[in-house]
Amino acid sequence: MKRILTIAAWSVLLAATGVGLAAVAIRVVQGLGVTNLNYIVPWGVWVAFYIYFIGLSAGSFLLSTMIYVFGFKKLEPIGRLALFSALIALIAGLNFVLLDLGHMERFWTVFVNRNMWSVLEIEIHFYVLYIAVLLAELWLLMRRDLIRCGQGSDWKAKLCKLMALGSRDTSEESGAKDIRRVRILGMLGVPIAIGVHGGTGALFAVVKARPMWYGPLFPIIFIVSALVSGAALLTFLLAFFAGRGMPKEQRDDLVLTLGKITAGLLAFDLLLMWSEFSVGFYGNIPEDIEVLRMMLFGPFWWVFWFVQIIFGAIIPLLLILLPASGKSPRWVGFAGLMIVIGIIGVRLNIVIPALSLPVLPGFDTAYTMLPAPSQTTLAYPPELLTWLTRLAVVAAVVSIVAFGVIGMRRLRGQPGHVFERALAGVGTVAAVLLLVFLIIRWTGQTTTTAAFNLGLTGLDLTHTPIGGILGRTELHSFYIPSPNEWLSSIGVIGLTILMFIIGYNILPLETKEGH
Amino acid sequence: MSQTQTIELAPETGAAESRRRFLGKFTSAVFAGLVAPAVMQLAHNDPVLADEVPAEEAPSPTAAARPAAGDVKPISGEQSVVDRMLDDLQRALKRRADGQNVRFGMAVDLQKCTGCRACTIACKAENMTPPEVSYNVVLEQEVGSYPNVKRTFMYKPCFHCENPPCTPVCPVGATYKREEDGIVVIDYDICIGCRYCLTACPYGSRFIDLGKTYTDPPQPYETSASPEYDESRVRAEGGSPVGNARKCHFCLQRIYRGMLPACTETCIGRAIHFGDLDDPDSVVAKLIAARSHIRLKEELGTEPNVYYLV
């Protein structure tokens, strides 16, 4: 059974990567014309994936500095893994930048044609320094193991020998020396990693043409969400794949610790997001608020509510913090995976909505109809909304009853029934949906005959400080990623996963004794 | 940084250039003949133009003789605003030839814009821009609610800001503001197509050439060489300017031959005025001095060089 699953997973990965790389080839030959990018939304999913992977990289690296610089010894077994995923994620991020260039063949000219005032140019320098630090740290940490594995005569030994770069000293003293060097490199690496992702945030933060991006909080949000994604990635990797050399108890304990760190960082990230949204809405500046509305209620509202909030934050937080699942490394690892995927939604929402608002009123209709379908606020039949609301109310009631029954049983010391738990779970999800639908309904879809308006539609909130949230203007999106954009992204991501698996199986990333 | 020096031809070198200039004058003279009464009407209301128009010399469109070669005279004795702008341009080019810097800019009279979009078409024809690239656009807005509704039109080229937010972000320095005339240009051979400048422009003045064509297979008008930057580029797959950012450059190839930008020359309402803002005698400088004006998004500190007369 396990064998079949493994074969299936490999075939899916290889097939998806193959198809994706074919799409990349088409994009390379035909140019940017295969995308749906346009003059209103010039950056799309590729840029979103670029900042996503740079974030994963910086996050993993900063986590590794907790071990080597700040002496958080408990995490030591995953130190090399963190550095290696940082390296692979960085390569993935840079691949996405390359894919996004109008003239891919000129990428190397960034080192020749210089403009030191460009944040992007400064970033490129940070990336180069960062790669150097990553490679040096990884090599120093693996050096003794590489020498050891280079003893044999098979191809792997030869490869190890090659990677050991002629170093032969396996003594304890040399190992201690390595660790000191890593510590120094890590100290250098902290500002560099902050530069790498804070700077990536600054790419956006300095653009005064886009009020949503422009602001001093943005680079900080980038760093915090980088830490979240890095910690979540390592939680997931350790829970399901890595750390096979460790004793089970140690590994489980480590997964739970990482899960707690992730949850704390995620909570802080949510706080920053709340600050951004609440201050933005209170300010009620049209250019700012339209973008926030685009995220919350625009054509791609579900990316925010379902991918970013429910899938990427609320459910994983509950999984980690609730005692029932929070003690199981598998559930915590799964929560890590959910966060890693949910952050994709965060990145998409950073790049696309801010651009979807035309810089000047009338600019979108000024001269041409864009070939990319311009999607307005979601169109659903009014009856559907009514019925979903009814269902959601019923489900919420059921869940409340179910929770009540479970609570009663607990009080009497009886174990809860599986059926009741399932009901409670489904009901909770439904109740959340109810909230979402009601919020959407507030935004102007009120022509429906409200079956359960709960008195909310009668409230006039348009003259309150948060009035802008309920603005009645239509929201357009001028960009829907083209099939090629998605397939190429899958190709690059598939390649990244393959690189990671190959590297993970060849390099001595895990060691029982540690340093 | 390799700057395009080929553009800086001395004005009126070669027979072809002077012929083009002559034809330009000829068409504007004929045009002036057709709308002379209307122009007079406007001129009387226009404080800048009125002082140049002697009232007694009433125009008689019928008297417009067929101009002989080398003898293009304004129909009614007064100089049309186009002729004055051409003279302004000659003075600016002379200053440039003397090694002085100029600052090209525009004054757009919103009262005179009719929303015909001839400027957009003229620009497309001149610079041979592909779909989804238009160096100027006319923003149209409906103001008020029925029955008190009106539409407003706003011609919008690149503003060639004094502090352009689009140039510092370029990672390869492919786009820059020219010291000598204040025009923001793009070096197509350096631009890597990252589109950072598209996001950084607060006015939507930059476009990405996605390699699209209006016709499939592309017709000769799409595949012939473009006069842009005097580089005679042919849009072909993979080669610049495909994959590059593109923008308005005040028709560099025209102004250094003594011709007005295509949009300015073609504007039927004479809403667009072009010239050297640093020359106090130029039409643009006088209009800006005399009329109340606005610039878009001044709070960003970009200091646009295109003024809207309101």
Interface residues (C-beta under 8 A of the other chain):
Chain A: Q30 G31 L32 G33 T35 L37 N38 Y39 I40 P42 W43 V97 D100 L101 G102 H103 R106 F107 T109 V110 N113 R114 N115 W117 S118 V119 L120 E121 I124 L203 V206 V207 K208 A209 R210 L355 P358 V359 L360 P361 G362 F363 T365 A366 Y367 T368 L370 P371
Chain B: M1 R117 T120 P131 E132 V133 S134 V137 V138 L139 E140 Q141 M154 K156 P165 P168 V169 C170 P171 V172 G173 A174 I190 C191 I192 G193 C194 R195 Y196 L198 T199 A200 C201 P202 Y203 G204 R206 F207 I208 D209 L210 G211 K212 E237 G238 S240 V242 G243 N244 A245 L296 L300
